[in-house]
């Protein structure tokens, strides 16, 4: 600095003026790793008790049929893709090739799914208010 200081300027402090050596200052300001615990497992249940960490048996819960069907569809798609790749790799010039049987697509076995394209969110009376 030249000797004139302006408002808002932060004066520079030499290492010896602060009373803390550079190594000590670095150790103080260096961020330390914290021990972090993962989130606790929460299993929703129909019991009206506070949540606990106990593992509940699978009989207490039902899988969504739409989720099960989606998983089966994904597994079927994997089988179809692998059959296609093996068919493409085994193509012979004489026209003879062996195809792998994949089986039909899985059928949905749950309750009927509502068609939401025709669903009205507001009645005409509510809309005209």
C-alpha positions in Angstrom: 0.0 0.0 0.0 1.1 3.5 -0.7 0.0 5.0 2.6 -3.5 6.2 1.6 -6.3 3.8 2.4 -9.7 3.9 1.0 -13.0 3.1 2.6 -13.8 -0.7 2.3 -10.3 -1.8 1.7 -9.1 -4.7 3.8 -5.6 -4.1 5.2 -3.1 -6.9 4.5 -1.8 -8.6 7.5 1.7 -10.1 7.4 2.2 -13.6 8.7 4.0 -12.5 11.8 1.4 -9.9 12.7 -1.5 -12.3 13.1 0.3 -14.4 15.8 -0.4 -17.6 13.8 2.1 -19.2 11.6 1.1 -20.0 8.0 1.1 -23.7 8.7 -1.2 -23.3 11.7 -3.5 -21.0 9.7 -3.7 -23.6 6.9 -4.6 -26.4 9.4 -7.3 -24.2 11.0 -8.9 -23.2 7.7 -8.6 -26.6 5.9 -12.0 -28.3 5.8 -12.1 -31.6 7.6 -14.0 -34.7 6.5 -17.1 -35.3 8.6 -18.5 -38.7 9.6 -21.8 -39.1 7.8 -24.4 -41.7 8.5 -26.7 -42.8 5.7 -30.4 -42.3 6.0 -32.4 -44.7 8.1 -34.5 -47.2 6.2 -38.2 -46.3 6.4 -40.7 -49.0 5.7 -44.3 -47.7 5.6 -46.8 -49.9 7.3 -50.4 -50.0 8.3 -49.6 -50.1 12.0 -50.2 -46.9 13.9 -46.9 -46.9 15.8 -44.0 -44.6 15.4 -41.6 -45.7 12.7 -39.0 -48.2 13.7 -35.9 -49.8 12.0 -37.1 -53.4 12.4 -37.3 -55.4 9.2 -40.9 -56.4 8.4 -41.8 -59.6 6.6 -42.9 -59.3 3.0 -46.4 -60.6 3.8 -47.2 -57.1 5.2 -46.9 -55.5 1.8 -48.4 -55.9 -1.7 -46.5 -55.2 -4.9 -48.2 -52.9 -7.4 -49.4 -55.1 -10.3 -48.4 -52.3 -12.7 -44.8 -52.4 -11.3 -44.6 -56.2 -11.6 -45.9 -56.1 -15.2 -43.3 -53.4 -16.0 -40.5 -55.5 -14.6 -41.7 -58.5 -16.7 -41.8 -56.3 -19.8 -38.3 -55.1 -19.2 -37.1 -58.7 -18.8 -38.9 -59.7 -22.0 -37.3 -56.8 -23.9 -33.9 -58.0 -22.8 -34.6 -61.5 -24.1 -35.8 -60.1 -27.4 -32.8 -57.9 -27.8 -30.4 -60.7 -27.0 -32.2 -62.9 -29.5 -32.0 -60.2 -32.2 -28.2 -59.8 -31.6 -27.6 -63.5 -31.8 -29.7 -63.8 -34.9 -27.7 -60.9 -36.5 -24.4 -62.5 -35.6 -25.4 -65.9 -36.9 -26.7 -64.9 -40.3 -25.3 -67.2 -42.9 -24.9 -66.4 -46.6 -26.8 -69.4 -47.8 -30.0 -68.1 -46.1 -30.3 -70.7 -43.4 -30.2 -69.4 -39.9 -31.6 -70.7 -36.6 -33.9 -68.4 -34.7 -34.3 -68.5 -30.9 -37.8 -68.7 -29.4 -38.4 -65.8 -27.1 -42.0 -66.5 -26.2 -45.0 -64.1 -26.1 -45.0 -60.8 -24.3 -46.2 -61.0 -20.7 -49.9 -60.2 -20.1 -51.1 -57.7 -17.6 -52.8 -59.5 -14.7 -53.8 -56.6 -12.5 -57.0 -54.6 -12.3 -58.1 -52.6 -15.3 -56.2 -49.3 -15.9 -58.3 -46.2 -16.1 -58.1 -44.2 -19.4 -57.2 -40.8 -18.2 -57.4 -39.1 -21.6 -61.2 -38.7 -21.2 -61.0 -37.7 -17.5 -62.4 -34.2 -16.7 -60.6 -32.4 -14.0 -63.2 -29.6 -13.6 -66.9 -29.8 -14.2 -68.5 -27.2 -16.5 -70.1 -25.6 -13.5 -66.8 -25.1 -11.7 -65.2 -23.8 -14.9 -67.9 -21.1 -15.4 -67.6 -19.7 -11.9 
